[in-house]
Amino acid sequence: MEYRASHRFADMSARKVRPFAHLIRGKNVDEALQLLRFAPNRGARLVEAVLKSAVGNAEFRGARDPEDLVVTEAKIDDGPMFKRIMPRGRGTAYMILRRLCHVHVAIGDEPVEETVATEAPVAVTTPATPAPNLAPATEPGTAM
């Protein structure tokens, strides 16, 4: 069974929060909470709160042992941007983008299996060398 939680419109850039989602993906819930608890970043607090909410959802919905669950999905999506204007010198204006993000965490019973993407084999080519001139030789004095 999978239990989910999300925090939409979090007031932080997705780029600042994504490393913490990568940090906890595939880890046990207790281990993930310990990793996030001791990270001194605001992004870690956001992901930690969403992970605790997912554990609370699991307890509410009757999971047998919420501490044995594994983080199956942790993703951070870009949210909308507030556009602001900062006045600059000589009457110009710079655009300021206040970025928001959506934090999604899912925990489940089974561990995450790493899937290896099978790609088509890439043909290795060598740099092109000029082909030898194989045009028939013409005799001097004949017109083409």
C-alpha positions in Angstrom: 0.0 0.0 0.0 1.2 3.5 -0.8 0.6 6.6 1.3 1.1 10.1 0.0 1.5 13.6 1.2 2.2 16.9 -0.6 2.9 20.5 0.1 1.8 22.7 -2.8 2.9 26.3 -3.4 5.9 26.0 -1.0 7.7 29.4 -0.8 11.0 28.2 -2.0 12.7 27.4 -5.3 12.5 23.8 -6.5 16.2 23.9 -7.2 17.0 24.4 -3.5 14.7 21.6 -2.3 15.5 18.9 -4.9 18.8 17.6 -3.3 16.8 16.6 -0.2 14.3 14.6 -2.3 17.2 12.8 -3.9 18.7 12.2 -0.5 15.7 10.3 1.0 14.4 8.5 -2.1 14.6 4.7 -1.4 15.5 5.0 2.2 13.7 3.7 5.3 11.3 6.3 6.9 13.3 6.5 10.1 16.6 6.9 8.3 15.1 9.5 6.0 13.8 11.5 9.0 17.2 11.4 10.7 19.0 12.6 7.5 16.6 15.5 7.1 16.5 16.4 10.8 20.3 17.1 10.9 20.5 19.0 7.6 20.7 22.7 8.4 18.7 23.9 5.4 15.2 25.3 5.1 14.5 22.9 2.2 15.2 20.0 4.5 12.5 21.3 6.9 9.9 21.4 4.1 10.6 17.8 2.9 10.7 16.6 6.6 7.3 18.1 7.3 5.8 16.4 4.2 7.4 13.1 5.1 6.0 13.3 8.6 2.6 14.0 7.1 2.9 10.9 4.9 3.7 8.8 8.0 0.7 10.3 9.7 -1.5 9.4 6.7 -0.1 5.8 6.9 -1.0 5.6 10.6 -4.5 7.0 10.0 -5.2 4.6 7.2 -4.1 1.6 9.3 -0.5 0.7 8.3 0.8 -2.1 10.6 4.2 -0.5 11.3 4.8 2.9 9.8 8.5 2.9 10.8 9.1 -0.1 8.4 7.9 1.8 5.4 10.2 3.0 2.6 10.2 6.3 0.7 9.1 5.1 -2.7 8.7 8.5 -4.3 10.0 12.0 -3.5 9.7 14.6 -6.1 9.8 18.4 -6.3 7.9 20.1 -9.1 8.1 23.7 -10.1 5.2 25.9 -9.1 4.0 29.2 -10.4 6.2 32.3 -10.2 5.3 35.7 -8.8 6.7 38.4 -11.1 8.0 41.5 -9.4 9.9 44.5 -10.6 13.0 46.0 -9.0 13.9 49.5 -10.1 17.5 49.9 -11.2 19.7 52.8 -12.4 18.8 55.2 -15.2 15.1 54.4 -15.1 15.4 50.7 -16.0 13.7 47.9 -14.2 14.8 44.3 -13.6 12.3 41.4 -13.3 12.4 39.4 -10.1 10.9 35.9 -10.2 9.7 34.7 -6.8 9.6 30.9 -7.4 7.4 28.4 -5.7 7.5 24.6 -5.7 5.3 21.6 -5.0 6.7 18.9 -2.7 5.3 15.3 -3.2 6.4 12.3 -1.0 5.0 8.8 -1.1 5.9 6.0 1.2 5.1 2.3 0.8 5.8 -1.2 1.9 8.1 -2.4 -0.8 11.6 -1.0 -1.5 12.2 1.0 -4.6 13.7 -1.1 -7.4 16.3 0.8 -9.4 15.3 0.4 -13.1 18.2 0.5 -15.5 17.2 2.2 -18.7 18.1 0.1 -21.7 19.3 2.3 -24.5 19.9 1.4 -28.0 23.5 0.8 -28.7 25.3 3.8 -30.0 27.3 3.3 -33.2 30.8 4.6 -32.7 32.1 6.3 -35.8 35.5 7.7 -36.5 36.1 11.2 -37.8 35.4 11.4 -41.5 38.5 11.3 -43.7 38.4 12.6 -47.2 37.8 9.8 -49.7 40.5 9.2 -52.3 39.7 10.7 -55.7 38.4 7.8 -57.7 37.3 9.8 -60.7 38.6 8.5 -64.0 41.7 10.3 -65.1 41.3 12.3 -68.2 44.0 12.7 -70.7 45.5 16.1 -71.2 44.0 18.0 -74.1 40.5 16.3 -73.9 37.5 18.3 -73.0 35.0 17.2 -70.5 
